[in-house]
Amino acid sequence: MAKSKTPSYSSPKGGRRGCLCENGKYSTKCCDGSLQAQGIGMITGTESVTVTISSGVTTIVRQNG
């Protein structure tokens, strides 16, 4: 019996982003619009983190770029 996949409106179909395959790896070929194959977005680039503490409140801002 084949597993049925849950459809998702936010998961990509095709495109350049990688999606999770059944074997646990990521590939653009696995982007079928299902919830199980959600896209992972950009996986390269730099990340910067800014931590600000003001009046006892800590604010953390993470930016991928």
N, C-alpha and C positions, 0 to 999 in steps of 0.2 A: 504494500500500500504506500503510495507516494505521499509525502508531507505536503499539505497545502500551506502556502505562504500568506501572511496577512498583508493586504494591500495598504499602502501609505501614500498620502498626498504630498508629503514633504520629501520622500526618498526620490533620488534622481533616476531617470531612465536614460542611459547613454551618457554622453558628455565626457569631460576630461577628468572628473574626480573619481577616485577609487572607491569601491564599495566592498563590504565584507562578503567573502565567498563562503560556501559551505565547508571548505577545507580550512577555514580560519585565516586565510591570506586575503589581501586586498587587490582588486583588479577592476579596471573600467568595464570589463566584460561581464561582471556580476551585478551591474546596476540594472535591476529589473523592476524597480518601483515598489519593492516589497519592504516591509518594516525591518525584516531581518538583514537586508542589504543596504542599510542607511549609509549615505555618503559620509566621508570623513573630512571633506574640505581640503584645504591646503596643508601639506605636511612638511613643507620646507620654508625656510625664512628665519628671521630672528625674533626673539621674544624679549620684551622689556617689561619689568615689573616696577611699579612705583608704590611705595608704602608711605602714607602720611598719617601722623598721629597728632591730633588736635583736640584739646580739652578731654583727653581720655578716650576719644573715639578713633579707632584704627580704620583707615580706608586703604584697600588694596586695589590697584588698577593694573590689569594685565593686558598688554597689547601685543598681538601677533602681527608680524609684518614681514 
